[in-house]
């Protein structure tokens, strides 16, 4: 079988809980699911990037990089180098306090994650479909999730098969392009074992820091400009493509969550 044209690495930042305390503690208000999409021919550049960053930060060879565990002064050169990689990113940013029926997601484990996955893979499939090159693989994407120990990826594959079957009958509601996404090419691997997953983690975490309000009422949007050039744009638009906000649009969320204004530097 011919190799896939693209490799897609997926990781998240934030949690799926709905306990929002008045002092800012409890569950994260935002949940970010991000994909780093790279042509297979450029995949090894992820490895080179991580090697360079580890050397710069004085980390031992093959030490996995986890963005939240680094100091701010280490994150900046890391995310700058990620922003220079030949990749595109797609991120789903969910502001959980605005979800009208949170009990639906509280009562079904991982439903929010699966819902975000659907929105993410729709956009990943559009990007890959529109930027395929003849002679470079078979047009499909190999999709690699950062492994979550308690989650079944067989269920993710089954969920994708269901979505693809629904897309035949309800293309307006399910827009995953079946010429790009094949459930049998979905796998999960431990974050520490793949440079691409660590890059996806840096993207998800960098975006999450931009909207995450800490206990002092502050955000950290300084990582956002480095990620701007990676974002998937369609007809010059980022919103709805490289950045998908849910459950409200950008203008509405700005009134409910002022930290959303930080995302303007990505537009």
C-alpha positions as CSV (number, residue, x, y, z in Angstrom):
1,X,0.0,0.0,0.0
2,X,1.3,3.5,-0.9
3,X,2.3,5.6,2.1
4,X,0.1,8.4,3.4
5,X,0.7,11.9,2.1
6,X,0.4,13.5,5.5
7,X,1.0,12.8,9.2
8,X,-1.3,14.4,11.8
9,X,-0.3,14.6,15.4
10,X,-3.0,15.3,18.0
11,X,-2.7,16.4,21.6
12,X,-4.8,18.4,24.1
13,X,-4.5,20.9,26.9
14,X,-7.0,21.5,29.7
15,X,-9.5,19.0,31.0
16,X,-13.0,17.9,30.4
17,X,-14.4,18.7,33.8
18,X,-17.3,21.1,34.6
19,X,-16.5,22.2,38.2
20,X,-15.9,25.9,38.0
21,X,-15.2,27.5,41.4
22,X,-15.6,31.2,42.0
23,X,-11.9,31.5,43.0
24,X,-10.8,30.2,39.6
25,X,-10.0,26.7,40.9
26,X,-11.5,23.5,39.8
27,X,-11.8,22.4,36.1
28,X,-10.2,24.4,33.3
29,X,-12.6,26.8,31.7
30,X,-11.1,26.1,28.3
31,X,-10.3,22.8,26.5
32,X,-7.9,22.8,23.6
33,X,-7.5,20.0,21.1
34,X,-4.8,20.7,18.5
35,X,-3.4,19.0,15.4
36,X,0.0,19.5,13.9
37,X,-0.2,18.5,10.2
38,X,2.9,17.8,8.2
39,X,3.7,16.3,4.8
40,X,5.3,12.9,5.3
41,X,8.4,14.2,3.4
42,X,8.8,16.8,6.2
43,X,8.1,14.5,9.2
44,X,11.7,14.1,10.2
45,X,12.0,17.9,10.6
46,X,10.0,17.4,13.8
47,X,12.7,15.2,15.2
48,X,15.4,17.7,14.2
49,X,13.5,20.5,15.9
50,X,13.1,18.6,19.2
51,X,16.8,17.7,19.1
52,X,17.8,21.3,18.6
53,X,15.5,22.5,21.4
54,X,16.8,19.9,23.9
55,X,20.3,21.0,23.2
56,X,19.4,24.6,23.6
57,X,17.6,24.0,26.9
58,X,20.4,21.7,28.2
59,X,18.1,18.6,28.3
60,X,19.5,15.1,28.0
61,X,19.2,13.3,24.6
62,X,15.7,12.0,24.0
63,X,14.2,13.7,27.0
64,X,10.5,14.2,26.2
65,X,9.4,17.9,26.3
66,X,6.2,18.7,28.0
67,X,5.3,22.3,27.5
68,X,3.6,22.9,30.9
69,X,6.6,21.4,32.7
70,X,9.0,24.0,31.2
71,X,9.7,27.4,32.6
72,X,8.4,30.4,30.7
73,X,12.0,31.3,29.6
74,X,12.3,27.8,28.1
75,X,8.9,27.8,26.5
76,X,9.6,30.9,24.4
77,X,12.5,29.5,22.3
78,X,10.7,26.2,22.1
79,X,7.5,27.6,20.7
80,X,9.4,30.0,18.4
81,X,11.1,27.0,16.8
82,X,7.8,25.1,16.5
83,X,6.4,28.1,14.7
84,X,9.2,27.9,12.1
85,X,8.5,24.3,11.2
86,X,7.0,23.4,7.8
87,X,3.6,22.4,9.3
88,X,0.1,23.7,9.6
89,X,-2.0,23.6,12.7
90,X,-5.7,23.3,13.5
91,X,-7.1,23.8,17.0
92,X,-10.5,23.5,18.6
93,X,-10.9,25.8,21.5
94,X,-14.0,25.0,23.7
95,X,-15.1,27.4,26.4
96,X,-17.0,25.0,28.6
97,X,-18.9,27.5,30.8
98,X,-20.9,28.6,27.7
99,X,-22.1,25.0,26.9
100,X,-25.8,25.1,27.2
101,X,-26.3,21.4,28.2
102,X,-23.2,20.5,30.2
103,X,-24.9,17.5,31.7
104,X,-24.8,15.8,28.3
105,X,-21.0,15.9,28.4
106,X,-20.8,15.2,32.2
107,X,-22.8,12.0,31.9
108,X,-20.9,10.5,29.0
109,X,-17.2,10.0,29.5
110,X,-15.0,11.4,26.8
111,X,-18.0,12.8,24.8
112,X,-16.5,16.3,24.8
113,X,-13.2,14.9,23.5
114,X,-14.9,13.0,20.7
115,X,-17.0,16.0,19.8
116,X,-13.8,18.1,19.6
117,X,-12.2,15.3,17.6
118,X,-14.9,15.5,15.0
119,X,-14.5,19.3,14.5
120,X,-10.8,18.9,14.4
121,X,-10.7,16.1,11.8
122,X,-13.2,17.9,9.6
123,X,-10.8,20.8,9.3
124,X,-7.7,18.6,9.0
125,X,-9.4,16.7,6.1
126,X,-10.2,20.0,4.3
127,X,-6.6,21.2,4.6
128,X,-5.1,17.9,3.4
129,X,-7.6,17.6,0.5
130,X,-6.8,21.1,-0.7
131,X,-3.0,20.8,-0.4
132,X,-2.3,17.3,-1.8
133,X,0.5,17.0,-4.3
134,X,0.4,14.5,-7.1
135,X,3.0,11.8,-6.6
136,X,3.4,12.4,-2.8
137,X,1.6,9.5,-1.2
138,X,-1.9,8.3,-1.6
139,X,-3.7,11.5,-0.4
140,X,-4.6,10.1,3.0
141,X,-3.5,11.2,6.4
142,X,-2.0,9.0,9.1
143,X,-3.5,10.3,12.4
144,X,-1.6,9.8,15.6
145,X,-3.2,10.7,18.9
146,X,-1.2,11.3,22.1
147,X,-2.3,8.3,24.1
148,X,-4.7,8.8,27.0
149,X,-4.3,5.7,29.2
150,X,-8.0,5.3,30.1
151,X,-9.5,6.0,26.7
152,X,-10.3,3.4,24.0
153,X,-9.0,4.4,20.6
154,X,-11.1,1.5,19.1
155,X,-14.0,3.7,20.2
156,X,-12.5,6.7,18.4
157,X,-12.1,4.6,15.2
158,X,-15.7,3.4,15.6
159,X,-16.9,6.9,16.1
160,X,-15.1,8.0,12.9
161,X,-16.7,5.2,10.9
162,X,-20.1,6.3,12.2
163,X,-19.3,9.9,11.2
164,X,-18.1,8.9,7.7
165,X,-21.3,6.8,7.2
166,X,-23.4,9.8,8.3
167,X,-21.5,12.1,6.0
168,X,-23.0,10.3,3.0
169,X,-26.5,11.1,4.2
170,X,-26.0,14.4,6.0
171,X,-23.1,16.2,4.4
172,X,-24.2,19.5,5.8
173,X,-23.8,18.2,9.3
174,X,-20.7,15.9,9.1
175,X,-18.0,17.3,6.8
176,X,-15.1,14.9,7.3
177,X,-13.6,14.2,3.8
178,X,-13.4,10.5,3.3
179,X,-10.7,10.8,0.7
180,X,-8.4,11.9,3.5
181,X,-9.6,10.3,6.7
182,X,-9.5,6.5,7.0
183,X,-10.3,5.2,10.5
184,X,-7.9,2.3,10.0
185,X,-5.0,4.8,9.9
186,X,-5.7,6.1,13.4
187,X,-3.4,5.1,16.2
188,X,-2.3,6.3,19.6
189,X,1.2,6.5,20.9
190,X,2.8,7.6,24.1
191,X,3.6,11.4,24.0
192,X,7.2,10.8,24.9
193,X,7.9,8.5,22.0
194,X,7.2,10.9,19.1
195,X,8.6,14.3,18.4
196,X,5.4,15.2,16.4
197,X,3.2,14.6,19.5
198,X,5.4,16.9,21.6
199,X,5.1,19.6,18.9
200,X,1.3,19.2,19.0
201,X,1.4,19.5,22.8
202,X,3.4,22.8,22.4
203,X,0.7,24.1,20.1
204,X,-2.2,23.1,22.2
205,X,-0.6,24.3,25.4
206,X,0.7,27.5,23.9
207,X,-2.9,28.4,22.8
208,X,-4.4,27.3,26.1
209,X,-2.0,29.6,28.0
210,X,-3.3,32.4,25.8
211,X,-6.8,32.1,27.2
212,X,-6.4,30.3,30.5
213,X,-7.0,32.8,33.3
214,X,-4.9,31.9,36.3
215,X,-5.8,32.5,40.0
216,X,-4.4,36.1,39.8
217,X,-6.7,36.9,36.9
218,X,-3.9,36.9,34.3
219,X,-3.3,35.1,31.0
220,X,-0.1,34.3,29.1
221,X,-0.6,35.3,25.5
222,X,3.1,35.7,24.6
223,X,3.3,32.3,22.9
224,X,0.5,33.1,20.4
225,X,2.5,35.2,17.9
226,X,5.0,32.4,17.4
227,X,2.1,30.0,16.4
228,X,0.4,32.4,14.0
229,X,2.2,31.4,10.9
230,X,1.4,27.7,11.4
231,X,-2.4,28.2,11.4
232,X,-4.5,26.8,8.6
233,X,-6.1,29.6,6.7
234,X,-8.8,29.3,4.0
235,X,-9.3,32.3,1.8
236,X,-7.2,34.2,4.4
237,X,-9.6,33.3,7.2
238,X,-8.3,31.7,10.4
239,X,-11.6,31.6,12.4
240,X,-13.5,28.4,11.5
241,X,-10.3,26.8,10.0
242,X,-7.0,27.1,11.9
243,X,-9.0,28.1,15.0
244,X,-12.5,26.8,15.7
245,X,-14.2,28.2,18.7
246,X,-17.1,26.4,20.3
247,X,-19.9,26.7,21.5
248,X,-20.1,30.4,20.5
249,X,-18.6,32.5,17.8
250,X,-15.7,34.8,18.4
251,X,-17.8,38.0,18.9
252,X,-20.1,36.3,21.4
253,X,-17.3,34.7,23.4
254,X,-15.5,38.0,23.8
255,X,-18.5,39.2,25.8
256,X,-18.6,36.1,28.0
257,X,-14.9,35.5,28.3
258,X,-12.8,38.6,27.8
259,X,-9.6,36.5,27.5
260,X,-10.9,35.5,24.1
261,X,-9.6,39.0,22.9
262,X,-6.1,37.6,23.2
263,X,-6.8,35.5,20.1
264,X,-7.1,38.6,17.9
265,X,-3.3,38.5,17.5
266,X,-3.7,35.3,15.6
267,X,-6.2,36.7,13.0
